[in-house]
């Protein structure tokens, strides 16, 4: 099959990738006008609701140029840092990319990170300034920024609007003219790169693939996965039109899907190589995608435990980066410890669980995975305090892209989060600051604070580096002398007291008062580092009917008060303090 062009759209989140993809579908006639709807390739309800792409989406377009029909394979990619691995896999499957920049915002962190990544893979970049029809568009400013940053020529930059369709024809022509045709070595044995996968209850795991060499075997023939050493069979193969469209074979250079019949999603991993012979050499770039942020999810109603377990299992079929295992908490009962790529990934999955599966959940505070000796710990309650000296925490390399005016406040923020400065690179009026910092400092409110100190202009990209030793401590929260395991947290020891005090103060605000005093304490091991007391309701026992007990000796009053004190002491011993769900939620938000 000749005249193929494989390309991707890369940009920062919310720069108009999905709208541009809609115009491609419309202009090439891939989807008829009556079936076209906004963000057509964003199939998840949440993607439409939030206006962001969460999962990459491939589609095959037919385009006539100078009376020749071309097959254009587009992979629409996510723009958020949490999904960078998906983007890197999409780039490995194509020869070129449209680098999309918002005419009102210019180059941002993801634009830069993915753009440089595409250049490293020798992809052809087509620079496009999108949303040029907006009244606050600064086209000349961002043209210069693209020239300064990536070294493009002025004549290479296309001005377009995904909404109105302006310049879209010009982009399609540039795809045909500038992006090279893929190698089409059909005579070699099959070698295909998996850039994504999903689960179908009839076809098993469906691998989304780029055929690098050879062609797909006939139906029912065997295929092998080099990374996982699994074996499946071809039930069906085809392309995305954007719905699944079966064909008799896929050949080198094409992008499509192979239904494998496998019922275990873990056997078909993103980045793996599909072949017909285990002795074939693996395609470059395969690595395990590892969860970085962990959250405990507990059903509010314990009767729903098994329903939620089923929902999580079904969810894992659609998202291989998500992990979960059962967890038991004294405070919250039976639940699950879930692993995510980052905070947005965690938030998105929680929203999808409640929206798509009606799961009513409460989440614990997010934590990172620590290392103690050769053991990994992602639940603070599991930490063995006697071995705390062996604790190591994950470090990440952070790239922050920010206008020059905000360098000072951003540097102050990162150094306050134990960031170590590495490098500063100037791109015109923008600066890229490189740091190493602990992941634990980044997963709290770092992103919000970064947006705040930079008036919304800063954007960031990060990647995992290694585990490093940390002077850590586990802060436990005690309510009326009882440890609440779901509120335990691992912190940097010099900050432990401040964090403990903040948690206790917040807890005092949200816990309802009882008929007896409640002691709230933050402790490291046996040492109390902060304490607050919730004062009790007090019934005035000195009132008798409408009269005050008075006259005579004070001992009578004292006897009544002593009696009340004994009653409260007994009540305190019997009654455990119930911590309402709202208290957890407001505490976690803090």
C-alpha positions in Angstrom: 0.0 0.0 0.0 1.7 3.2 -1.2 1.2 6.9 -0.4 1.0 6.5 3.4 1.7 9.3 5.9 1.8 8.6 9.6 1.6 11.6 11.9 0.6 12.7 15.4 -0.6 16.0 16.9 1.4 17.1 19.9 0.7 20.2 22.1 0.2 21.3 25.6 -3.1 20.5 27.3 -6.0 22.6 26.0 -4.3 24.0 22.9 -6.9 22.7 20.5 -5.6 19.2 19.4 -9.0 17.5 19.4 -10.8 20.4 17.6 -8.1 20.3 14.9 -8.6 16.5 14.6 -12.4 17.1 14.1 -11.6 19.4 11.2 -9.4 16.8 9.6 -12.2 14.2 9.9 -14.6 16.7 8.3 -12.5 18.0 5.4 -11.3 14.5 4.4 -14.9 13.2 4.5 -13.8 10.4 7.0 -16.9 11.2 9.1 -20.1 12.5 7.4 -21.3 15.9 8.5 -24.5 14.5 10.2 -22.4 12.2 12.4 -19.7 14.7 13.2 -19.7 16.0 16.8 -17.2 18.1 18.8 -14.1 16.2 20.2 -15.2 13.1 18.1 -12.0 11.2 19.0 -12.4 11.9 22.7 -14.6 8.8 23.3 -14.7 9.1 27.2 -17.6 11.2 28.6 -15.1 12.8 31.0 -12.8 13.9 28.1 -15.7 15.8 26.7 -16.8 17.2 30.0 -13.3 18.5 30.9 -12.3 19.4 27.3 -9.0 17.4 27.6 -7.7 14.3 25.9 -7.0 11.5 28.4 -6.4 8.6 26.0 -4.6 8.7 22.6 -6.9 8.0 19.6 -5.8 6.7 16.2 -7.8 7.3 13.0 -7.2 6.7 9.2 -8.0 9.5 6.8 -8.2 9.5 3.0 -7.0 12.7 1.3 -6.8 13.5 -2.4 -3.9 15.8 -3.3 -3.1 16.6 -6.9 -5.4 13.7 -8.1 -3.5 11.2 -6.0 -5.2 9.5 -3.0 -3.1 9.4 0.2 -3.7 7.4 3.4 -3.1 9.6 6.4 -2.8 7.8 9.8 -3.4 10.3 12.6 -2.8 9.6 16.3 -4.4 12.3 18.5 -2.4 12.4 21.8 -3.0 13.7 25.4 -1.3 16.9 26.4 -1.1 16.5 30.2 2.2 15.5 31.9 0.7 12.5 33.6 0.2 10.8 30.1 3.7 11.6 28.7 4.4 7.9 28.2 1.4 7.5 25.9 2.7 10.4 23.8 6.2 8.9 23.6 4.7 5.6 22.3 2.6 7.5 19.8 5.7 9.3 18.5 7.5 6.0 18.1 4.7 4.9 15.7 4.9 7.8 13.3 7.3 9.7 11.0 6.1 13.2 11.6 4.1 15.4 14.0 2.1 18.6 13.9 3.4 20.9 16.7 0.4 22.9 17.7 0.7 26.1 19.6 -2.2 28.2 21.0 -2.0 31.8 19.6 -3.0 33.2 23.0 -0.6 31.2 25.1 2.4 30.3 23.1 4.9 27.4 23.7 4.3 25.7 27.1 6.1 22.8 28.9 4.4 19.9 27.2 4.8 21.6 23.7 8.6 21.9 24.4 9.0 18.4 26.0 7.1 16.5 23.3 8.6 18.7 20.5 12.2 18.0 21.6 11.3 14.3 22.1 10.0 14.2 18.5 13.2 15.8 17.2 15.3 13.2 19.1 13.4 10.5 17.3 14.1 12.3 14.0 10.5 13.1 13.3 9.5 15.8 10.8 7.8 18.7 12.7 5.1 20.9 11.1 4.7 24.0 13.3 1.1 25.3 13.5 -0.2 28.3 15.4 -3.8 27.5 16.2 -6.7 29.8 17.3 -5.4 32.7 15.2 -9.0 34.1 14.9 -9.3 34.9 18.6 -9.3 38.6 19.4 -6.4 38.2 21.9 -4.2 36.2 19.5 -0.5 37.3 19.4 0.5 35.6 16.2 3.8 37.5 15.5 5.0 37.1 19.1 4.5 33.3 19.1 5.9 33.0 15.5 9.1 34.5 16.8 9.0 32.2 19.8 8.7 29.1 17.6 11.6 30.3 15.4 13.8 31.0 18.5 13.0 27.8 20.3 13.0 25.2 17.5 14.8 27.0 14.7 11.9 26.8 12.3 11.8 29.1 9.2 9.1 31.8 9.1 7.7 30.2 5.8 7.3 26.8 7.5 4.8 28.0 10.2 1.2 27.6 9.3 -1.5 29.8 10.8 -4.8 28.0 11.4 -8.0 27.8 13.4 -9.4 24.4 14.3 -12.7 26.0 15.0 -13.3 27.8 11.7 -11.2 25.5 9.5 -8.9 28.2 8.4 -5.5 26.9 7.3 -6.5 23.2 7.8 -6.2 22.4 4.0 -2.7 23.9 4.1 -1.8 21.6 7.1 -3.0 18.5 5.1 -0.9 19.5 2.1 2.1 20.0 4.4 1.6 16.5 5.8 1.8 15.0 2.3 4.7 17.2 1.1 6.9 17.3 4.3 6.4 14.1 6.2 8.4 11.2 4.7 6.7 8.0 3.5 7.3 5.0 6.0 9.6 2.2 5.1 7.5 -0.6 3.6 9.6 -3.7 4.1 6.8 -6.2 3.5 9.0 -9.2 2.7 10.5 -9.4 6.3 8.9 -11.3 9.2 6.2 -9.4 11.2 7.4 -6.8 13.6 4.8 -4.4 15.1 4.9 -1.9 17.9 2.0 -1.7 20.4 1.3 1.9 21.1 -2.0 1.3 23.0 -4.5 -1.4 23.9 -8.1 -1.8 25.1 -10.3 -4.7 26.2 -13.2 -6.1 24.2 -15.3 -8.8 25.9 -15.6 -10.8 22.6 -12.2 -10.2 21.0 -10.1 -10.1 24.1 -7.3 -7.6 24.3 -7.1 -5.5 21.1 -3.6 -4.2 20.5 -3.3 -0.9 18.6 -0.2 -1.3 16.5 2.1 0.2 13.9 3.4 -2.4 11.5 7.1 -1.7 11.3 8.1 -4.7 9.1 6.3 -7.6 7.4 2.6 -8.1 7.4 0.0 -9.6 9.8 -0.6 -13.4 9.7 -3.9 -14.9 8.6 -6.8 -15.2 11.0 -6.4 -17.9 13.8 -2.6 -17.9 13.3 -0.3 -17.4 16.3 1.3 -14.2 17.3 3.9 -13.6 20.1 4.7 -10.7 22.4 8.4 -10.3 23.1 8.2 -8.3 26.3 5.8 -10.5 28.2 6.6 -13.8 26.4 2.9 -14.3 25.8 1.2 -16.0 22.9 -2.1 -15.1 21.3 -3.9 -15.6 18.0 -5.2 -13.2 15.3 -9.0 -13.0 15.7 -9.3 -9.9 13.6 -7.2 -7.1 12.2 -8.2 -3.7 10.7 -7.9 0.1 10.9 -9.6 2.9 12.8 -12.1 4.7 10.6 -12.5 5.9 13.5 -14.7 2.9 14.4 -13.0 -0.6 14.0 -12.9 -1.5 10.3 -11.7 -5.1 9.6 -9.3 -5.8 6.6 -7.7 -9.0 5.3 -4.2 -7.8 6.3 -2.1 -5.0 7.6 1.3 -4.4 6.0 4.5 -2.5 6.9 4.0 1.2 7.3 0.3 0.9 8.3 -1.4 1.7 11.6 -4.3 -0.4 12.8 -5.3 -3.0 15.4 -5.0 -6.7 16.0 -7.6 -8.6 18.2 -5.5 -11.1 20.1 -8.1 -13.2 21.9 -6.1 -12.9 25.1 -8.3 -12.3 28.2 -5.5 -11.0 30.5 -4.7 -7.3 29.7 -1.3 -7.5 31.5 0.0 -9.8 28.7 -0.4 -7.1 26.0 1.7 -4.1 27.2 2.1 -0.7 25.6 5.6 -0.4 23.9 5.9 -4.2 23.4 6.8 -5.8 20.1 4.3 -8.2 18.3 5.9 -10.9 16.1 5.6 -14.5 14.9 9.0 -15.6 16.2 10.4 -15.2 19.8 13.9 -14.9 18.2 13.0 -11.6 16.6 14.9 -8.5 17.9 12.7 -6.2 20.1 11.8 -2.7 18.8 13.5 0.1 20.9 11.7 2.0 23.6 9.9 -0.7 25.5 9.7 0.0 29.3 7.2 -0.8 32.0 4.9 2.1 32.8 4.9 2.3 36.6 2.4 4.0 38.9 3.9 6.9 40.9 1.1 8.1 43.1 -0.9 5.9 45.5 -4.3 6.5 47.0 -6.5 4.4 49.3 -10.1 4.1 47.9 -12.7 2.9 50.4 -16.5 2.3 49.8 -18.6 4.6 52.0 -21.0 1.8 52.3 -19.1 -1.5 53.1 -21.9 -3.5 51.4 -20.7 -2.1 48.1 -17.1 -3.6 48.5 -17.6 -6.4 45.9 -19.4 -4.1 43.4 -16.4 -1.7 43.6 -13.9 -4.5 43.3 -15.7 -5.6 40.1 -15.7 -1.9 38.9 -11.9 -1.6 39.5 -11.3 -4.9 37.7 -13.3 -3.8 34.7 -11.5 -0.4 34.8 -8.1 -2.0 34.8 -9.0 -3.7 31.5 -9.2 -0.2 29.8 -6.3 1.4 31.6 -3.1 -0.7 31.9 -1.3 2.0 33.9 -3.8 1.7 36.8 -3.1 -0.8 39.6 -5.0 -1.9 42.7 -4.8 -4.3 45.6 -7.0 -5.0 48.6 -6.3 -2.9 51.8 -7.7 -3.0 55.3 -8.1 0.1 57.5 -9.3 0.2 61.1 -10.9 3.6 60.4 -12.4 3.0 57.0 -12.8 -0.7 56.8 -12.1 -2.8 53.7 -10.9 -0.9 50.6 -8.2 -0.8 47.9 -4.7 0.7 47.5 -4.6 2.1 44.0 -1.7 3.2 41.9 -1.8 6.1 39.4 0.6 7.9 37.0 0.0 11.2 38.7 -2.6 13.4 40.4 -4.6 14.2 37.3 -4.7 10.4 36.5 -5.9 9.7 40.1 -8.6 12.5 39.9 -9.8 11.3 36.4 -10.1 7.7 37.5 -12.0 8.6 40.7 -14.4 10.7 38.6 -14.8 7.9 36.1 -15.5 5.3 38.8 -18.2 7.5 40.3 -19.7 8.5 36.9 -19.4 5.2 34.9 -19.7 2.7 37.7 -21.7 4.6 40.3 -19.0 3.9 42.9 -19.4 5.9 46.1 -15.9 6.2 47.4 -13.8 8.0 49.9 -10.1 8.6 49.1 -7.1 8.9 51.5 -4.4 11.5 51.0 -2.1 10.7 48.0 1.3 9.3 48.8 4.3 8.1 46.8 6.1 4.8 46.9 9.0 4.6 49.3 11.8 2.1 49.4 13.0 0.4 52.6 15.9 -2.0 51.9 14.6 -3.9 48.9 11.0 -3.6 49.9 8.5 -1.0 48.3 6.0 0.8 50.6 3.1 2.8 49.2 1.0 2.8 52.4 2.3 4.9 55.3 0.6 2.6 57.8 2.9 -0.2 56.7 6.1 1.6 57.5 8.3 -0.2 60.1 9.5 2.7 62.2 12.5 0.7 63.6 13.9 0.7 60.0 13.3 4.3 59.2 17.0 5.0 58.7 16.9 2.8 55.5 14.1 4.8 53.9 14.5 6.1 50.4 12.1 8.4 48.5 11.6 8.8 44.7 13.3 11.8 43.0 12.1 13.3 39.8 13.7 15.7 37.2 11.4 18.7 36.8 11.4 21.0 33.8 9.5 24.3 34.4 8.7 26.5 31.4 8.0 30.1 32.5 8.3 33.7 31.2 11.5 35.5 32.4 9.5 37.9 34.7 8.5 35.0 37.1 11.9 33.3 37.5 12.4 34.6 41.1 9.1 33.5 42.6 9.3 30.1 40.8 12.8 29.5 42.1 11.7 30.4 45.7 8.8 27.9 45.5 11.0 25.0 44.2 13.8 25.6 46.7 11.1 25.6 49.5 10.1 22.1 48.2 13.7 20.8 48.5 14.4 21.3 44.8 18.0 21.2 43.6 18.7 23.6 40.7 20.3 22.0 37.7 20.1 24.3 34.7 18.5 27.3 33.0 17.9 27.5 29.2 16.6 30.6 27.5 14.1 30.3 24.6 13.5 33.9 23.5 11.5 35.5 26.4 10.7 32.1 27.9 13.0 30.2 30.3 13.2 26.5 31.0 14.3 25.8 34.6 15.6 22.3 35.4 15.5 20.9 38.9 15.7 17.6 40.8 13.2 17.3 43.6 11.3 14.7 45.7 8.1 13.5 44.1 6.4 13.7 47.5 6.8 17.5 47.5 5.3 17.7 44.0 2.1 15.6 44.5 0.5 17.9 47.1 -0.4 21.4 46.0 2.8 22.2 44.0 1.1 22.6 40.6 -1.5 25.0 42.0 1.2 27.0 43.8 3.3 27.1 40.6 0.3 28.5 38.7 -0.3 31.0 41.5 3.3 32.4 41.7 3.5 32.7 37.9 0.1 34.2 37.3 -0.9 31.1 35.4 1.9 31.2 32.9 4.2 28.4 34.2 3.9 24.9 32.9 5.8 21.8 33.9 7.0 18.4 32.8 8.7 15.7 34.9 10.2 12.3 34.7 11.3 9.8 37.4 15.0 9.7 38.2 15.8 7.3 41.1 15.3 6.5 44.8 17.4 8.5 47.3 17.9 8.4 51.0 15.6 10.7 53.0 15.4 11.8 56.7 11.8 10.7 56.9 9.3 10.2 59.7 5.8 8.8 60.0 3.3 11.2 61.5 0.4 9.4 63.1 -2.9 11.1 64.1 -4.5 10.0 67.4 -8.2 10.8 68.1 -9.0 10.3 71.8 -5.9 8.1 72.1 -6.9 5.9 69.1 -4.6 5.9 66.1 -6.4 6.6 62.8 -4.4 4.6 60.3 -6.0 6.3 57.2 -4.5 9.7 58.3 -0.9 8.5 58.8 1.5 10.2 56.5 5.3 9.9 55.7 7.0 13.3 55.8 10.4 14.9 55.7 11.4 15.0 59.4 12.4 18.7 59.6 8.8 19.6 58.3 7.0 16.9 60.5 6.0 19.3 63.3 4.5 21.9 61.0 2.6 19.2 59.0 1.4 17.5 62.2 0.2 20.8 63.7 -1.7 21.7 60.4 -3.5 18.3 60.3 -4.5 18.6 64.0 -5.8 22.2 63.6 -7.8 21.2 60.5 -9.2 18.1 62.3 -10.3 20.2 65.2 -12.3 22.4 62.7 -14.1 19.5 61.1 -14.7 17.0 63.9 -18.1 17.3 65.6 -18.1 18.0 69.4 -19.2 15.2 71.7 -20.5 15.2 75.3 -16.9 14.7 76.5 -13.5 16.3 75.6 -11.6 14.8 72.7 -7.8 14.9 72.6 -6.3 15.3 69.1 -2.6 14.4 68.9 0.0 14.2 66.2 2.8 11.7 67.1 6.1 10.4 65.7 6.6 7.0 67.3 5.9 7.7 71.0 6.6 11.4 70.9 3.6 13.8 70.7 4.5 16.7 68.4 1.2 18.6 68.4 -2.0 18.5 70.5 -5.5 20.1 70.4 -8.6 19.5 72.5 -12.2 19.6 71.2 -14.2 21.0 74.2 -17.3 19.0 75.2 -20.9 20.1 75.2 -21.7 21.0 78.9 -25.1 20.5 80.5 -25.5 22.8 83.4 -26.2 20.3 86.2 -26.5 23.2 88.8 -29.8 24.1 87.3 -32.7 22.2 88.9 -35.8 22.8 87.0 -35.9 26.6 86.5 -34.0 27.2 89.8 -30.3 27.3 90.4 -29.1 24.8 93.0 -27.9 27.4 95.6 -27.8 28.2 99.3 -26.0 26.3 101.9 -22.6 24.7 101.5 -20.7 24.7 98.2 -20.0 21.0 98.7 -23.5 20.2 97.3 -22.6 21.9 94.0 -19.3 20.2 93.9 -20.9 16.8 94.5 -23.2 17.3 91.4 -20.2 18.5 89.3 -18.1 15.4 90.4 -21.0 13.1 89.5 -21.2 14.7 86.0 -17.4 14.3 85.6 -17.6 10.6 86.5 -20.5 10.1 84.0 -18.4 11.8 81.2 -15.4 9.7 82.1 -17.4 6.6 81.7 -19.0 7.9 78.5 -15.5 8.6 77.1 -14.3 5.1 77.9 -17.4 3.5 76.2 -17.9 5.8 73.3 -15.5 5.7 70.4 -15.3 9.0 68.4 -16.9 8.5 65.0 -15.1 10.4 62.3 -17.6 11.4 59.7 -16.8 11.1 56.0 -17.0 14.9 55.6 -14.1 15.3 58.1 -11.9 13.0 56.0 -12.8 14.8 52.8 -12.1 18.3 54.0 -8.9 17.0 55.7 -7.7 15.5 52.4 -8.4 18.7 50.5 -6.2 20.6 52.9 
